[in-house]
Structure formats: structure tokens, C-alpha cells
Amino acid sequence: MRYVDEFRQPELISRAADEIRRLAGTERHYRMMEVCGGHTHAIYRFGLKDILPENIELIHGPGCPVCVLPMGRIDDGLAIAHEPDVIFAAFGDMMRVPGTQGSPLEHKARGIDVRIVYSPSDALKLARLNPDKHVMFFAIGFETTAPSTALTIMRAKAERMRNFSVFCNHVTIIPAIRAILDSPDMRLDAFIGPGHVSTVIGCRPYEWIAQNESKPIVVSGFEPLDMLQSIVMLLRQLKAGEAKVENQYKRVVPWEGNRAALKAMAEVFQLRPYFEWRGLGFISQSALRLSDKYAEWDAEQRFEVPGIRVTDPKAAQCGEVLKGVLKPHQCKLFGRECTPEHPVGALMVSSEGSCAAYHNYEHRKAAMVSLSSIA
């Protein structure tokens, strides 16, 4: 297969769904967690949940970096934005994420210099074009986006760009999976492994999940047939009593990862002792910061950062949804006070957030069915 349409052929999808039903049987219930937010989005976008048997339950994991960022880190970044002559640069999906005093977009409306960029190198270009300003790039993402941040910092050092810094919020996927497995209220049978992250780190880092936790994991692509084939592979392992790491996304993911990207990350970053995740609390060695060698481009070294800790609104149940304890629609605010137009929790902000995906596809689909029945 070479083209997207080939991964969406109805006949092949139907055959894959039949194989899943055959393997799943009716004797037991299967709980599989898709770690990546892109997978969650694909599940709802393509209606995959509707063609799976009832005894296969997909649990939405913490694979959306915007969603797991605690509110206090947003407040810290915006505190830097209020410094004189600072330009706050961030990706577009950060713009509506709420802090305690509003989102970056709301701060922009109040006169703070907030800019959307499409890459870290765009933020560096802003610094070149505004030598009398300091550009602070709000870096966020898993290992997927960390290499581009690392390369940009290396370029800033090579060019001696003193008016550029990075507020680093890059997180790592493996400690988050470990925290989920250590959670006493979480019962899982298998994992659909993240595709984008694995293009960088490869498949080897997941081997402990199979070896130590006896949980099968299949690294998956994002098209309907990718997802369904991954579920077939997981069911075959579970039926055979096996637990191993398999790579369904071989056309993109190398087993050993991207060596050049990993080398750039090792050059620029080091692990933080601990980092706070929304819904999961503090997880040791789960995030990156700039190494001492690049401290001059570390916004947390250049500016006074408040170090704010903020609890989420009590009514918003982002933590329970992030851990898969609740489904999005079971949150008290879902579709009422919390919508994509007026998000209360971070899971409703990003398109990869499980609440936003559910609202955009499942929730609206249910509303359309209800309206058609009235008509």
C-alpha cells in the first residue's frame, strides 16, 4: 500500500472488522489503551468504535501533550510574556489553552505580544527580525517535536542569538505509561502504541511493557486499516497468551528509532528530576529541560518564573478522563459548560484531546440522530 485511499478501502475494513469479531469471541472483555491523541482522534473521526464488538473497549490515554500540561505551567509561560519587550511564541493549539488568568489568545487581546508559529525555527526567525525584542518559544510536545526544538536551540547557539529562549515543556512517553500501569484503578489488557513518538524513539523502549508487565503492545499507524490491523495483532497475542512488542507502522517507524533525532535531543536536553502531569500528578524523570551547556537559551534561567501550581476546576474531570477511568461524555461539564468553543478543561482544547474528538464526532452524531428521529 502506498496511498491513503488504500488504507480506507471499505472491503478491507469490513474484512478486518470480521477478523476482530472472530478473534474477540464473546467469552471475555478486552480493554485496550491507545496512548496517542492522534489515535483517539482517528477512532472518532473514522467511526471505528462503531464497527468493533461490544467486548472490545478502547481506553483513551494521556498522549496529547497540550492536554497533560498543568495549568500552572501555562501561567508561568504567560508571566514571562508580561516581561517588557518579550514576544511569546507558541504553536496554534496552545493559543486557547486556559490558564488561571485566561488563555494566550486572551492575553493577546489584552495587548500582550503573542504570536502563533508553525515550528521552533519560525520563532528563531522572529528573533532575527526583532533584534530589539526577546522571543520566548513555548516548547511543548512528546519526543515527536523535541528534536526540532533541540536543533533550533543548537542553531541559536551557533548564531549567537541572545534574544531567543525556550520555555521547555517537552515530556516523555515511557514514564507516563509506567504511571498508568502503576495506577491501582487501572486495568488494561494491551496497548496500541503511539505512532508519531515511535518515529523518533523506535520500538525498543516499549519492551519492558511486554517483558515486565505482560502486556502486548503494537505500534500503530493512524489510518482505519492501521488501527484495525493493530487490534487484530493484539487479539492474536492475547489469544495465544503472548506479550510482545510488534510494529504495525513499519512503513514509517524504524525499530531503533531516528538516530539523528535522538542524538540532537541528547546534545541539548537532560531529564528533569520530576514534572507535573495534569491528571497523573508528579512523575519522576518524565520531562526534559535544557542542559547546562545551553542554559543561556533556557527561559527558566533567563527570567524569574513564579513556579505556580494550580488545581484544575473541581467540576472538570480531566484527570479521570486522561487515565481512562471516565469516558469524555461522563464528565459533568461535557457539552454543557465545557465545549470546543468555550473549553474549561484542556482535553476540550486540542483537536487530539479525547473530549474534543468525542464532541466533534460522537456527540454531534448523537445529536443528529436525535434530530432526525424527531423529524
N, C-alpha and C positions, 0 to 999 in steps of 0.2 A: 504494500500500500504506500502511495506517495502523496495523495491529495486528501484534503479534509473531507470532501464528499464521500470518499471511500470508507471513512470511519463513521459514516452516518447512514449507511445503506439499511433501509427498513428490513430487508430479508435477513441480513446478517444479524441485525439487532434482535429480531424475532427468534432466530436460532440460538443466539447466546442466552436470551431470556428463558427459552425452553430448557437449555442445559442447566441453568441455575436452578430452575424449579425441580428438575430431576435430581440434582445433587443435594439440594436442600431437604427434600422429602418433607415429612410432617412431624418427625419424632422429636425434634429439638428446636430451640430458639437460638438464632445466631446474632450476636452483637458485634458489629464491625465499625471501627472508628476511621473516618477519613480525616487525616491530620491537616491537610492543606485546605485553606479557604477557597482556593480555585476549584477544588473538587466539590466542595459544598455548593458553590455557585453552579457548577456543571450539573450536579444532581437535580437541582430545582429547575434550572433552565431547560434541560432536556427531558424533564419529567421521568427520570429513571426510577424514582421511588414507586411510581405507579405500576411499573411492569415487574417489580420484584415481588416474590411471595411474602405473605404477611409475617412469616417467621424469620425473615432477614431484616434486622433493624440497623439502620445506619446512624451512627453517633457522630455529631459534628465536633471536631477537635479544635485546639487553640491555634490553628495555622494561619490566622490573619494578624499580621504584625500591628496594624493600626488598632485592632480590637483588644489586644492584650496589653497595650500601653496604658499604664496607670495615669489617672487624671493629673496627678502631681507633676509628672514629667512634662506634660503639656504646659502647665502653669510655669514650670522652671524655664522652658524654652521661651515662652512669651514674656517672662520677666527680662530676659536678655534683649528681646525685641524692643523693650521700652527704654533701653540704654540710648544715649544720644548717638545719632549718626549710624545706627545699626539697621541693616536690611535683613529681614527674616525671610529665608528662602526655604521652601518645602515642596514636596510632591502635592499634587492636587487632592489626593484622598485624605490628606491631613487637614485640609482647609476648614472642614465643618466639624472636626472632632471637638467636642466641648471640653473646655477647662472650667474651673470654678468661676472665672470672670468672662466666660464666653469663648468662642472658637477663634482660631487665627483669622478667619474671614470677618468675624465681628470686630476684632481688634483693628483690622484693616479699615473697616467702616468708621472707626473712631480716629483714624489718622495715623496709625502705626504703619510703617513701610513693610508690608507683607507681600511677597511675590511668589507665584507658582513657577516652579521649574520642572523640567522633564527628566533631568539627570543631574548628578553632582557636578558634572563638568559645566552645565549651564550656570550653576551657582558660582563656579570659579570664573566663568566668563563675566558674570555680573560684577565680580570683584575687580576684574581688569578694567571694565567700563566705568567703574565708580571708585577711583583711587582715593577719593576723599571720604568714602563710606567704609564701614566694616560689614562684610557679608557673612552672616552665620547660617550655615546649612543645617537644617533639622534632619539628620540622617535617621532613617528607620527601615526596618526590614529584617528578614532572616538572612541566612548565608547567601540567598539569591542575589540580594542587592549590595551586600557588604563589599564584594570585590571592586565594584565601580567606585564606591566611596574611598576605598583604600588607594586605588590608582589615582584618584583626583587629589588626595592628600599628598601622595608622592609627587605629583605634578606641581602642586602648590609649593612644596619644599624646593623642588628643582628650580622653580621660577622665583623663589624668594618672595612669595605673595604674603605680605604681612597683614593685609586687611581681609583675610579669609580665615574662617574657623569652622569646625564641625561640632555640633551638639549631638553626640553619638547615642543612638538608641537601638543599635543593632542587637538582635537576640539570636540565640542558637536553639536548634530544634530538639536535639537529643535530651538535654536536661528537662525540657518541658514534657516529653514523652515519659521520661522516668518519673516525674512528679505525678503524672496521670496514673501510672501503674501503681504508684505508692499510695494513691488516694483510697481510703477504706470504703468509700461509697461508689466505687467504680468497678464494674465487672465487664470485661471485654474478652472476646474470643480471638480477634485478629485486627490487623491494621492495614488500611490502604495507605501506603507510604507516599510522601509528598514528591511530586514530580519536579517542580522548579528547584527546590532546595537541593535535590539529589543531583541535578546537573552540575552542581558545584562540589558537594561533599561526597558524591557517589553512593554506593550501596553498603559498603563495608561497615560504616558506623552503626548500622542497624542490627548487626549480627548478634549483639548481646540480648536483643529483644527475643530472638528465637532461641538462643542458647540458654539464657538465664531465666527468662520469663515464660518460655514455652509458648510464645505467641507467634503465629505466622505473620509475615509482613510481605506485601507485594507493592513495589514502587510502580505507580500508575501514571499513564498519560491522562489527558483531560477530555478527550472526545468520548461520545457514548460507548463505542465499542471498546475503547481503552478501559473505561470503568467497568463495563460488564465482564470483559475478559479477566480483569484483576479479581473480581468477585468469584469467577469460575475457578481461578488458580487458588484462591484462598479456600474455597469449599473443598477442592480436591485434597489440599493439605490436611484440612480438618477431618475429612472423611477417612484419610489414611493414617491419622494420628501423628502427623508430621508437624514440625515447626521449623521453617527455614526462611531465608530472605530470597525473594525472587524479583527479577527486574522485567516487568512487562513493557517498560518505556525504553527499550533498548535502542530505538532509533534516535534518542536524544541523550539518555543518561549513560555515561560510562561507569563501569563498576568501581573504578578507583577515583572517580570524580575528575574535576578540572584542575590539573596540577598547577597551571599558571595562576588561576584564581586563588587557589589555596596558598600559594607562595606569596602573593600580594597581601592577602589577609594576615599571614604570619609575620610579614615585614612591618605592618602598620599597627596591628591591634594586639591586645592581650586581654585575657579573660578578667572580668570583674569578679571579686570575691562572691558577690551575690547581686541580685537585681529583682525588683518587684514586678510581678506579672498580675495584670487585672484578672481576678477570679482564681488565681493559683497561689497568690502570696509571694513571699520571697523564695527564690530558687537559687541555690549556690551555683556559681560558675556558669550562668545561663545567658550572659550578655557580654558585649565587647566594649572596650574603651581604647582610646589611643594610647600607644606605648609611650614611655618617657622620651624616646627618640623623636617623637612627633608632638610633644607636649605644646609646642608653640602654636600648633593649629587645633588645639583642644579647647573648645569654647568653655568647658568647665574649669579650665585652668586660666583662661583669659579674663573671665568675668566672675563676678560674685553671684553664685547660683543659690537661691533660697533653700533648695532641698526640701520642697514641700511634699507632704504626704496627705492625701485626700481620700476619704472613703467615697465610694460611689453612692448616688442617691439610693436611699433604703428601698424604695419601691422597685427600682430596676434590678433585675435578677441576672445580670450579665455573667456573674461568676458561675452560677448553676448551669446556665446555657453553655458557657465555654467548656465546662467539664463534662457536658453531655448528660447532666443529671435531669435537666429540663429541656423540652423542645421549645423552639422560639415562641410559638403561639401560647405556651403555658405561662409565660411571663405576664404579670399583672398589667404592665403598661403597653404590651404589644398591640400595635394597631389602634391604640387609643391616644394616650399622651405621647407615645413614642412611635414615630413614623419616619420614613426616609426624609421627608420634608422638614420635620422638626424632631431630630433624634435626641433622646435623653441618654441612651447608652451607646457605647462605641460600636457594638455589634450591628447597630442600625445605620451607621455612617458609611462604612466602607462597602463597596459592592461585593467584596469577598466575605463580609460578615454574615453569619448564618441568619440573623434576624432580617437583614436587608434582603438577602436572597429569598428567604421564605416569604417575606412581604411582597416582593416584586413578582413572584411566580405563584406559589401555593395560595397565599392569602387572596390575591386578586382573582385567581382561578376559581376559588370557592365563592367569591362574591359574584362572579359572572354566572356561575351555575345557579346561585340563589336567585339572581335577577331573571335568568331565563325560565326558571320554574314558575316565577310569579307571572311572567309574560304568558 
